[in-house]
Amino acid sequence: MLGDAAASVPLTTPDLWLTGVERGLMLAGLSLALGGLAGRGLARHYRGFRPGPPPGPWAVRGSLAGAAASGALLVTALIGPGLAAQLARPNPEGLTSGGTAEIAAVELVLFTLAAILARLKRSGAAAALLCGVVVAEGIRSHPEGVVPAAGAFVTYCHVFPAVLWAGMLCYAVRAGIAWRAHPAAAQGIIRLYATAAAWLFALVLITGVISALILVPLGSLFTTAYGLFLVAKAVVVGVAAGAAVASRMWLRRQPASQSGPARATRLEVAALAVVIAITGILTVLTPPAKSIAAQSAPPAQVAAPRYPAGPLA
């Protein structure tokens, strides 16, 4: 049986899963929008034959999806503020109730403005606002609640390359499918992505390990809900990495004679989608680690019982 430290709210609570799904959809929208903009920027560096313009980034669609998910998070938090506060444990510094509603409201505004700017072809400004969503996620993250300031920095260094990895992959697959009649061009775009993905994966791996060390004591890895979901996430990330390596080997063996992305690349897309879904659930589970502030707080003083004064007093 999983201990209470694994989750302050029972896993059987429907709103826990609802909030986790909303967070996962928000991260998916962020990946499509910000990663799509990065993917289009990467495609501009392709110097080979171009059968046509590369597909446009799904910045507007991703931003609107993120705005919808953030709006749903805001409504959920306002309807059940007590539950929202429990799902936000440990509370980051300065956010006594977890700041779930406040952070969701900020992200809703950022996504909405990013969608407007992306629609107006102001990609740079839209990307800056989407980076603001990453900042907001770092402020309300579990590592920030455990290790103030440093935890948010670790989250920035983890979430940013993670959403770029997922979003750029989605864009590369879209470009490969759009140019599938010209295999050399399609594979050229995917090769560009594969090079960038190797560096992004390295950052995700390093910061993921650091985050895990902050949040989960080794003895709690297989005995808490948070630890088990973290293990599941690590396994799926490993599958995605393996698919990426297989795809790169496939590209080296293929002399541009086969159109479209490899099956391994499509498996990588599916694996990263599962990773995002698991991450959404992890954000609503309480990690077994205690915050530094709680560990360093002096123990509560118990008042000594007071007795009426006797004749010797």
C-alpha positions as CSV (number, residue, x, y, z in Angstrom):
1,M,0.0,0.0,0.0
2,L,1.3,3.5,-0.9
3,G,2.0,5.7,2.0
4,D,0.2,9.0,2.6
5,A,3.4,10.9,1.8
6,A,3.1,9.8,-1.8
7,A,0.0,12.0,-2.4
8,S,-1.8,14.2,0.0
9,V,-5.0,13.6,-2.1
10,P,-6.0,9.9,-2.7
11,L,-5.4,8.6,-6.2
12,T,-9.1,7.7,-6.3
13,T,-10.0,11.4,-6.3
14,P,-11.5,12.3,-9.7
15,D,-10.4,15.9,-9.6
16,L,-6.7,14.8,-9.1
17,W,-6.8,13.1,-12.5
18,L,-8.8,16.0,-14.0
19,T,-6.2,18.5,-12.9
20,G,-3.4,16.2,-14.1
21,V,-5.0,15.9,-17.5
22,E,-5.4,19.7,-17.7
23,R,-1.8,20.2,-16.8
24,G,-0.7,17.6,-19.5
25,L,-2.8,19.3,-22.1
26,M,-1.3,22.7,-21.2
27,L,2.2,21.2,-21.6
28,A,1.2,19.7,-24.9
29,G,0.0,23.0,-26.2
30,L,3.2,24.7,-25.0
31,S,5.2,22.1,-26.8
32,L,3.3,22.5,-30.1
33,A,3.6,26.3,-30.0
34,L,7.1,26.9,-28.7
35,G,8.6,23.8,-30.2
36,G,6.9,24.5,-33.5
37,L,8.4,28.0,-33.7
38,A,11.8,26.5,-32.9
39,G,11.3,23.8,-35.5
40,R,10.5,26.3,-38.2
41,G,13.6,28.2,-37.3
42,L,15.6,25.0,-37.5
43,A,14.1,24.2,-41.0
44,R,15.3,27.6,-42.3
45,H,18.9,26.2,-41.8
46,Y,18.2,23.4,-44.3
47,R,20.4,24.1,-47.3
48,G,19.3,21.4,-49.7
49,F,16.6,21.3,-52.4
50,R,13.3,22.6,-51.1
51,P,10.3,21.2,-52.8
52,G,8.2,23.9,-51.3
53,P,8.0,26.1,-48.2
54,P,8.2,24.1,-44.9
55,P,4.9,23.8,-43.0
56,G,4.0,26.6,-40.8
57,P,4.4,26.2,-37.0
58,W,1.3,25.3,-35.0
59,A,2.0,28.3,-32.8
60,V,-1.6,29.6,-32.9
61,R,-3.2,26.2,-32.4
62,G,-0.8,25.2,-29.6
63,S,-1.2,28.6,-27.8
64,L,-5.0,28.3,-28.0
65,A,-4.8,24.7,-26.7
66,G,-2.6,25.9,-23.9
67,A,-5.0,28.8,-23.1
68,A,-7.9,26.4,-23.0
69,A,-6.1,24.1,-20.6
70,S,-5.0,27.0,-18.5
71,G,-8.6,28.3,-18.4
72,A,-9.8,24.8,-17.3
73,L,-7.1,24.8,-14.6
74,L,-8.2,28.2,-13.4
75,V,-11.9,27.1,-13.2
76,T,-11.0,23.8,-11.4
77,A,-8.9,25.7,-8.9
78,L,-11.6,28.3,-8.2
79,I,-14.3,25.6,-7.8
80,G,-12.2,23.6,-5.4
81,P,-9.6,25.9,-3.8
82,G,-9.0,23.5,-0.9
83,L,-8.2,20.6,-3.2
84,A,-6.1,22.9,-5.4
85,A,-4.0,23.8,-2.4
86,Q,-3.5,20.2,-1.5
87,L,-2.4,19.3,-5.0
88,A,0.2,22.1,-4.9
89,R,2.1,20.7,-2.0
90,P,4.8,21.4,-1.1
91,N,4.0,25.1,-1.3
92,P,6.6,27.3,-3.1
93,E,7.9,30.3,-1.2
94,G,5.4,33.2,-1.2
95,L,2.5,31.0,-2.5
96,T,0.9,29.9,0.7
97,S,-2.0,28.2,-1.1
98,G,0.2,26.8,-3.8
99,G,-0.7,29.6,-6.2
100,T,-2.6,27.2,-8.5
101,A,-5.3,29.7,-9.5
102,E,-2.9,32.6,-9.8
103,I,-0.4,30.7,-11.9
104,A,-3.2,29.3,-14.1
105,A,-4.5,32.9,-14.7
106,V,-1.0,34.2,-15.6
107,E,-0.5,31.3,-18.1
108,L,-4.0,31.9,-19.6
109,V,-3.0,35.5,-20.3
110,L,0.4,34.5,-21.7
111,F,-1.0,31.8,-24.0
112,T,-3.8,34.1,-25.2
113,L,-1.4,37.0,-26.0
114,A,1.0,34.5,-27.7
115,A,-1.8,33.2,-29.9
116,I,-2.7,36.8,-31.0
117,L,0.9,37.7,-31.7
118,A,1.5,34.4,-33.6
119,R,-1.6,35.1,-35.7
120,L,-0.1,38.6,-36.5
121,K,3.2,36.9,-37.6
122,R,5.1,38.3,-34.5
123,S,6.8,35.0,-33.9
124,G,9.6,36.5,-31.7
125,A,7.2,38.2,-29.3
126,A,5.0,35.1,-29.2
127,A,8.0,32.9,-28.4
128,A,9.0,35.3,-25.6
129,L,5.5,35.0,-24.0
130,L,5.6,31.3,-24.3
131,C,8.9,31.3,-22.5
132,G,7.0,33.2,-19.8
133,V,4.8,30.1,-19.4
134,V,8.0,28.1,-18.6
135,V,8.9,30.7,-16.0
136,A,5.5,30.4,-14.4
137,E,5.7,26.6,-14.3
138,G,9.1,26.9,-12.6
139,I,7.6,29.1,-9.9
140,R,4.8,26.7,-9.0
141,S,6.9,23.5,-9.5
142,H,7.6,20.8,-7.0
143,P,11.4,21.4,-7.0
144,E,10.8,25.1,-6.2
145,G,8.7,24.0,-3.2
146,V,11.5,21.8,-1.9
147,V,14.5,23.9,-2.7
148,P,13.5,27.6,-3.2
149,A,15.1,29.5,-6.1
150,A,17.4,26.6,-7.1
151,G,14.3,24.4,-7.7
152,A,12.8,26.8,-10.1
153,F,16.1,27.0,-12.0
154,V,16.3,23.2,-12.3
155,T,12.7,23.2,-13.6
156,Y,13.5,25.9,-16.2
157,C,16.5,23.8,-17.4
158,H,14.3,20.7,-17.6
159,V,11.0,22.0,-19.0
160,F,12.4,24.3,-21.7
161,P,14.5,21.6,-23.6
162,A,11.7,19.0,-23.0
163,V,9.0,21.1,-24.7
164,L,11.5,22.0,-27.5
165,W,12.3,18.3,-28.0
166,A,8.6,17.3,-28.2
167,G,7.5,20.3,-30.3
168,M,10.5,20.2,-32.7
169,L,9.9,16.5,-33.3
170,C,6.3,17.1,-34.1
171,Y,7.3,19.8,-36.6
172,A,10.0,17.6,-38.1
173,V,7.5,14.8,-38.7
174,R,5.0,17.2,-40.2
175,A,7.7,18.5,-42.6
176,G,8.8,15.0,-43.4
177,I,5.2,14.1,-44.3
178,A,4.7,17.3,-46.3
179,W,7.9,16.6,-48.3
180,R,7.5,12.8,-48.6
181,A,7.4,13.0,-52.4
182,H,11.0,14.3,-52.1
183,P,12.8,11.9,-49.7
184,A,16.1,13.7,-49.7
185,A,14.5,16.9,-48.5
186,A,12.3,15.1,-46.0
187,Q,15.2,13.2,-44.5
188,G,17.3,16.4,-44.5
189,I,14.8,18.1,-42.2
190,I,14.7,15.1,-39.9
191,R,18.5,15.0,-39.8
192,L,18.6,18.6,-38.6
193,Y,16.1,17.8,-35.9
194,A,18.0,14.6,-34.8
195,T,21.2,16.7,-34.2
196,A,19.3,19.2,-32.1
197,A,17.4,16.5,-30.3
198,A,20.6,14.9,-29.1
199,W,21.6,18.0,-27.2
200,L,18.1,18.6,-25.9
201,F,17.9,15.0,-24.6
202,A,21.2,15.4,-22.8
203,L,19.8,18.4,-21.0
204,V,16.5,16.7,-20.2
205,L,18.3,13.7,-18.8
206,I,20.7,15.6,-16.6
207,T,18.1,18.0,-15.2
208,G,15.6,15.1,-14.8
209,V,18.1,13.2,-12.7
210,I,18.8,16.3,-10.6
211,S,15.1,16.9,-10.1
212,A,14.5,13.3,-9.1
213,L,17.3,13.5,-6.5
214,I,15.6,16.6,-5.1
215,L,12.1,15.2,-4.9
216,V,12.4,11.5,-4.2
217,P,14.6,9.9,-1.6
218,L,16.0,6.6,-3.0
219,G,14.0,4.5,-0.5
220,S,10.7,6.1,-1.6
221,L,11.2,5.4,-5.3
222,F,9.2,2.2,-5.4
223,T,7.1,2.8,-2.3
224,T,5.2,6.0,-3.2
225,A,2.9,7.0,-5.9
226,Y,5.1,9.8,-7.0
227,G,8.1,7.5,-7.2
228,L,6.3,4.9,-9.3
229,F,5.0,7.5,-11.7
230,L,8.5,8.9,-12.0
231,V,9.9,5.5,-12.8
232,A,7.2,5.1,-15.4
233,K,8.2,8.4,-16.9
234,A,11.8,7.4,-17.0
235,V,11.0,4.2,-18.8
236,V,9.0,6.0,-21.5
237,V,11.7,8.6,-21.9
238,G,14.1,5.7,-22.4
239,V,11.8,4.3,-25.1
240,A,11.7,7.7,-26.8
241,A,15.5,7.9,-26.7
242,G,15.8,4.4,-28.1
243,A,13.4,5.3,-30.9
244,A,15.5,8.5,-31.6
245,V,18.7,6.4,-31.9
246,A,17.0,3.9,-34.1
247,S,15.7,6.7,-36.3
248,R,19.1,8.2,-36.6
249,M,20.6,4.8,-37.6
250,W,17.9,4.4,-40.2
251,L,18.7,7.8,-41.7
252,R,22.4,6.8,-42.0
253,R,21.5,3.6,-43.8
254,Q,18.9,5.1,-46.2
255,P,20.3,6.8,-49.3
256,A,17.2,9.0,-49.5
257,S,15.2,6.3,-51.3
258,Q,12.4,6.0,-48.9
259,S,9.8,8.7,-48.3
260,G,8.5,10.1,-45.1
261,P,9.7,9.7,-41.5
262,A,10.8,6.3,-40.2
263,R,8.5,4.2,-38.0
264,A,10.9,4.8,-35.1
265,T,10.4,8.5,-35.5
266,R,6.7,8.1,-35.2
267,L,7.2,5.9,-32.1
268,E,9.3,8.7,-30.6
269,V,6.3,11.0,-31.1
270,A,4.0,8.6,-29.4
271,A,6.4,8.1,-26.5
272,L,6.9,11.8,-25.9
273,A,3.1,12.2,-25.9
274,V,2.9,9.6,-23.1
275,V,5.7,11.4,-21.3
276,I,3.8,14.7,-21.3
277,A,0.7,12.9,-20.0
278,I,2.6,11.3,-17.1
279,T,4.3,14.7,-16.4
280,G,0.8,16.2,-16.0
281,I,-0.1,13.6,-13.4
282,L,3.2,14.1,-11.6
283,T,2.5,17.8,-11.1
284,V,-0.5,17.0,-8.9
285,L,1.2,14.3,-6.8
286,T,3.0,15.3,-3.6
287,P,6.7,14.2,-3.8
288,P,8.0,12.4,-0.7
289,A,10.8,14.9,-0.1
290,K,10.2,17.7,2.4
291,S,11.0,21.3,1.8
292,I,14.2,22.7,3.2
293,A,12.2,25.3,5.1
294,A,10.2,22.6,6.8
295,Q,13.3,20.6,7.6
296,S,15.1,23.6,9.1
297,A,12.1,24.9,11.1
298,P,12.5,24.6,14.8
299,P,10.3,22.0,16.5
300,A,7.1,23.4,18.0
301,Q,7.4,24.2,21.6
302,V,5.0,22.4,23.8
303,A,3.9,24.6,26.7
304,A,4.5,23.1,30.1
305,P,1.4,22.4,32.2
306,R,0.6,25.1,34.7
307,Y,-0.5,24.0,38.2
308,P,-1.9,26.2,40.9
309,A,0.7,27.5,43.3
310,G,1.1,25.4,46.5
311,P,2.2,26.4,49.9
312,L,5.9,26.0,48.9
313,A,5.6,28.2,45.9
